């Protein structure tokens, strides 16, 4: 597995990974209405790229195929961590999280934090994150449950 910095040419593939992860993996924990609001087909690729480029985003590549990505801010907030359903449980998310931990530490952050989905909560807990708050944000008029989680950095 190769980890490397996101580039503009990765926009379509990262959007596709995000969409598949929500539509396939998260579907077991969220209703179809929630999935449609979260990963609907009307995403603007230029806006998607701008969001990825506005934070430190790292991608994971296996056999030339982009299979996952993570974005972390200098303060240690993980805005996105998604892995293609075909590559889950193969260490991709763990490798990306290790990168984010080191990146945030080098940027001077004292903690990593995220808003984890129901689906992602067990993964983050297995890596030492704790739930700080249960949230119910609304996306495109549809309410979701997720978890504000964090871990202190050494």
ZIWO-V126184 format. One record per helix or strand of 3 or more residues. SS is the DSSP state (2 for helix, 1 for strand). FROM is the first residue (numbers start at 0). LEN is the number of residues. If there is no record, write none. Layout:
BEGIN
ss->SS from->FROM len->LEN
ss->SS from->FROM len->LEN
END
This chain:
BEGIN
ss->1 from->1 len->4
ss->2 from->7 len->21
ss->2 from->31 len->7
ss->2 from->44 len->9
ss->1 from->55 len->7
ss->1 from->64 len->8
ss->1 from->76 len->7
ss->2 from->84 len->3
ss->2 from->91 len->15
ss->1 from->110 len->7
ss->2 from->117 len->9
ss->1 from->129 len->6
ss->1 from->145 len->7
END
